[in-house]
Amino acid sequence: MGPRPPRGAVKSLVGPSLKEGAAAAVALVPPAPRGSSGLCSPRSVLTQRPRQKLSRKAASSANLLLRSGSTESRGGKDPLSSPGGPGSRRSNYNLEGISVKMFLRGRPITMYIPSGIRSLEELPSGPPPETLSLDWVYGYRGRDSRSNLFVLRSGEVVYFIACVVVLYRPEGGPGGPGGGGQRHYRGHTDCVRCLAVHPDGVRVASGQTAGVDKDGKPLQPVVHVWDSETLLKLQEIGLGAFERGVGALAFSVADQGAFLCVVDDSNEHMLSVWDCSRGTKLAEIKSTNDSVLAVGFSPRDSSCIVTSGKSHVHFWNWSGGAGIPGNGTLTRKQGVFGKYKKPKFIPCFVFLPDGDILTGDSEGNILTWGRSLSDSRTPGRGGAKETYGIVAQAHAHEGSIFALCLRRDGTVLSGGGRDRRLVQWGPGLVALQEAEIPEHFGAVRAIAEGLGSELLVGTTKNALLRGDLAQGFSPVIQGHTDELWGLCTHPFQNRFLTCGHDRQLCLWDGEGHALAWSIDLKETGLCADFHPSGAVVAVGLNTGRWLVLDTETREIVSDITDGNEQLSVVRYSPDGLYLAIGSHDNMIYIYSVSSDGAKSSRFGRCVGHSSFITHLDWSKDGSFIMSNSGDYEILYWDVVGGCKLLRNRYDSRDREWATYTCVLGFHVYGVWPDGSDGTDINSLCRSHNERVVAVADDFCKVHLFQYPCARAKAPSLVYGGHGSHVTSVRFTHDDSHLISLGGKDASIFQWRVLGAGGSGPAPATPSRTPSLSPASSLDV
């Protein structure tokens, strides 16, 4: 048998900057000719421009495979570095079976076939026997959403992040020492924006935003009504009826939840009422051009609906029209502020048992609204003789009030923004008790009442807290608050580390499903890697600066800057003797490292790429590097021999790689979809057992391929759930789990890897190309 095919793990296709510039930064520069100095050419200014994301991916001839004998010289020289002028080719000496070729944005990429592979037909051709099952979702969308936290009849806490609605059990169930477990509703095709729980405490309505699929076709906003016990969808409401997204929704209460009111995100913020059992629209009206932040039915009378938002509280009277679709009518009465100052925003309200309504506003006031005769000097817009007016006011918070919650005992809780206080109010808005949320958790976004005196609090820094007013609160769910890029897994523990644009560096316990620690980097973190000892971790920042931190003490043991461009990748050699740092200045900086990883000294630089570095991997012996760049180069380097560029790439065809994170290479070229523009794949990772490859794509999907994946249009298992481009994927040290990062949705998914014949959910639908259809993107 010949040598084994090259191996490798993966790394994000392009850290942030291939995402920002790759589609435009394909000013293709041919590699230096053989015998040239190998110095990189000037950086293309195109890589500095914000990425102009196309709504439709260019229909280029990516993955157009050609079996070629393109050694292009009798000595097996690399055709792209053969003698002759730059970019020239010598006469063809075709040796059948030597290489394959694919095209990205018209550029040919030649990859040499390892000598141990006699025919491409002998390579694996089907989807992998391994499957993924969503085990845990880290994070909560509290930063920019409302109506996002409730407690079900079962005691489960329901909330959402990305395209997933999470049902979290605070106590009991699987989940390890960190506490409870999670279940997930994954029927949505784009980000969930709001929730409502049916009066029966079992059924849930969730509304999603609009989006586009892989081909630029619109994904319409819709409301799903589903059973929280079985996780089965019961009704799909409003497909094609809403614009931009579903902003707020609520079930009726007085008639056992027979109706659902929805406010969409269109310019007119259309208010509609729906029959829940039939999914039919009963009434619809333009509500206002101002933003609408909350909606709800009166619990005493389903014909009364209230909406609030920017500078308004509207009281709607709904006539059902005998249940005939479209025959219902909605009439509006505007709340009159009278002598009281009209606030800029009214984010929340709650119905009191006596029929009055409390609103929380941006001035920090709680206003009590009751029915009253309209004053001719301050008539409501509806011109009705009876309207709603303010009957009492209490100044409750410094800054805006984001949440109000009616407790079972009749008291009311308010949650403040700027002051981060939770206050319990008795009759007459008398303050009874209060607590303050620690600053690092952010402001109060949502409040839900749990069992007994227990409260659940969602915060604007994407944390879920659990506790009570007397004993205080502790986090049960935490997450990042901005776009994520950096990910690495611990070399021998079930832990992983993440970093991103929120400048937080977080170490996560994959068994306890909890945050072990976090620190503020003061700068954007884009990449990271553990030393093989696990004692330290290197983190690359967006300024050319990189840090080495002690994982136990969290102290910075090294702080070095290489250039002033952002860093895309940091990677320790498998023996821990070297650290490679890929930069957007087109260079790879090599450092020799002490045995404990704490000290580093410059060893050399790898100079020769004509665009920014995107990915790199070390050989198993720790002597060589394979690297990819923003203009789709695949280069090889002899590090131990002096950081030399190996111009004859054919000689590296049998080299074995300790990890495989490069997205371009013979062993992974089959992962590229047809029509790719070179930015469709952000990250790739080979499992440690070298059986499967996980891929993070630009269409919110995680793919699982067999390894090696060296056949065109290789089939994969496709998994959805992320609501943004997936920026990175990594297997844990024992391949038991896969970690994936959402970009702008700031979500972290932990997938359980199920082996062939293992128990667990049915695998996702195989897909020959990345598909956005619900059938192929859901792990059901």
PyMOL commands that set and color helices and strands:
alter all, ss='L'
color gray80, all
select helices_A, chain A and resi 15-21+45-48+79-81+120-122+176-178+321-323+439-441+649-652+666-671+774-777
alter helices_A, ss='H'
color red, helices_A
select strands_A, chain A and resi 66-68+99-104+107-112+131-138+149-151+157-161+164-168+182-185+192-197+203-208+211-212+218-219+223-227+233-237+246-251+259-264+270-275+280-286+292-297+304-309+312-319+329-334+348-351+357-360+365-373+386-395+401-406+412-416+421-426+430-436+444-449+455-459+464-468+472-477+484-489+495-500+504-509+514-520+525-530+536-541+545-550+556-561+567-572+578-583+587-593+600-607+613-618+624-629+634-638+644-645+681-686+692-697+702-706+716-719+726-731+737-742+748-754+766-767
alter strands_A, ss='S'
color yellow, strands_A
deselect
rebuild
show_as cartoon
